[in-house]
């Protein structure tokens, strides 16, 4: 079934998808708590309690350089082990007796892991009488402050608070942030502290310093540790002073996956977060774009089969122009950029112009198909080979250069990209090469997205099956016995994504 569409020759220029910026002052939204960072180095902290929770608080406080005095008649094994091995910094002293009013004088902070609300109120009153801020574990009504979840890349420290409403949610947020921030960031931050005075001395305020720190920060998320060597720092200082650092742009080809933003790689998210400009294909989902740096300019450049789209030459020229302006350009492609994405032409143009280019792989649609139907595409009982092919040629027809006999072998799995419009021709070619009419087949529209829909049946019914999928949606076709045990669907019926 071939649907009418605008001719491929009807091309459009790249489209800037940025919304108009709002003008006028913005009021800061409500904050449940003020996030502050308390310097405890060399200061005394009173901690009441000997439980596992108290041990965690003691270790945390000592790691900040505090002198932690622990008051508890009995301590559990975790606290005993902590006292025995000591903390990363600061000091831990155990007083095996209950806390008393006199222990708060001169303390910078008091933390109480106490049993009931009556004791929590007494602990708070005693500490407040001495002018000491108080935290009582799991009793927010007697707290001056709360501990949040922490991402430790010290000297970079990130605190997360849910205002005590959902500590587990805070921990989940912490895990996701830790996934995005490399452990080596701590070493980069140490390096920044070490060179800060020098940068203040040798670079002028304004553009020179800002350029240096922007490029330094980019390298912290992208480069190897040797990029912060003395020679690399000297070079970046020179480039920032002369303007060369601003003039040097680069392009990163990033795989956006089939649509589900959670299928992005960590490296892809980091690239999106460091982009100045994002040139994205029509198939890239809004959820993926939401993960990009807020300040990044977003431009849709089309590249979708059977629809009007930008010419490849326009896209190449735009990448070169933006990189020439010193921008980090992310060319965001659906699926994997190196699978039917014309990345080769873009890389060739960039390399010919001397523009640095890197590639971040993505999850290609065939992998998402295997996941959505829970079937191995190379199950040893069914397939000894896997073929990925495009369903149309440059002329918009079934490709003549494909070895259809080999692609449609009985012991192979065949996955066809962009084949919906050529389903009639594909079925005819496979049948002509001897593939059985009852060979299992499936077609999936909008893989991994909320609107995903699936048809399954046989090769003989492929055309009718593809025809009932949503018009205009990206469709992937799978053929082979690995799809044999899918729930059968008669022509004209669909299986919606679960």
Steps between C-alpha positions, in 0.01 A plus 500: 500500500657830391364813658496836328755746630671820400781442250846450644620786283284738703770586753507749782772690676599408858235618742580676827274337759574736786199662658510878533670600820280649768588853603476683828606407852433155640415436863686220672265212573432377850774306679408247769846540653802721436791285378817609678842344553631508856874514570565264794875461467661512845166562671335299773178306435289323763342170393265303724437134417682176426286346224588427136332827400708689755815333365418625150448854629825483700698387196342768283573778749857388556556480122436876500789547742288529815601391850205270579422420862267199524289450812345153541482248783505211249605487137429243229753316288505764223580781738765288671662420167495868399666607823763229455597590144450878522352736241643638178561835670426677827480302824260265682484480879261268683363589844316195634239693694177685420510854367449779753432873493863594552631329182362760256710801603725610213361243250438600139223244449302237688354179358277274705404143411258466791223252573186707551351844441530602864877447497521670160333811645732496801806460275385790286431728798840432651682564174302815420572637848869478407434663159573182304305396184332161540410196294302213649501188283159418347326765712470805270282699744801544734756575225661829400650333194485168317756274337437427134641246259854583394696456180865513604753619247673714758583783474188481283210406731138475391224492761146377427201575719137390483416701815475174691199389298662217305860408595491197268419733209803710593715188491363409157583849373849468644561174313400661172722801555794278593449313174550823303794642693832320450698415815800679346316831543644517852853511357401771252353709783823457699691615194272802464574601858872464439509722190233754593741761633715469189200542269393811691850639450568424132154533340292816484156512664212440263526302175854364555430345839151386405631329186771324698264365767238397244756298304650360821153388615424338164823304524410381850205308356659396172875452507752273664677607814816596314304790346548687828879467484712813528559502122127471427420780746770722346356439155145579612618822667668609176193413294271686739721809488528503121140396425596168341306303760180675399565454131551123516168320458420130481220265403374192683273254323272357769266203483163594650374142502152400381312750717500394865725752675609239755674309220752782454856425603665701775745636243211618282345691790834664578533608138150650506581681823811661349351597162474857375281399206301181439406402144240228543307271270124498475481161674682611814253501790421800719602293804855471362520873425389574856832359620699760308663807647232765546708771333567292189347617175283228342454473124295231329661388177248239387650190338190281510404264223199590281477851646640835404838539658822696489750407235816335624706780350305755706565304817870462423533872428320590822725278712810654344368852552413446866825318577683787331340732756660299782183309590471147631249359255312182586354327195227298667385203295225250569625151587872452441665767283706240313204280397311639198563852626719648224762570765774407255421799278493737797826368643670530161391865463614590850836325473564661162454840663721411796215509753547257793220242499411222744227237503290382795321172414132452570252214529392413148137407430578132440627473857187674626288259293665200668433657840138593437405148381733324747662293228866445421560587136776239487341218698715200416196280435371736234763730350869473422517846347342842539453742211411867537403668175329813374163458335548756226771624270596857414232487233237409759464144371584154632882482486627288209851458639390283795555125492139420588556124483763520773311758705188285498665169577289269721765491775542880514331796664426795277428850636396764249528872576283754319312226317134586560448674164668214314331211685339370179831489314687350798249219536512430126880482494518267800230269363672497161821382670315208653425617852184326621177699518441381858836637623433697822509877468430805711493875453536753780418869483661758731716248684564572871262798507170526687312481169677180389275257308580157364363266236607136475410231253662344195697621202195441282299752705781756536354766269163498673666498841719802427204686353308502827783656699473877563569694184824698507645318801848348467459126436747214540432163336629170636493171310618160618415208724623685812165679482300176481371494853372856514132531574342465153305795363270468203534761229315806611572470873769657713678433824555819695814550705458378856 
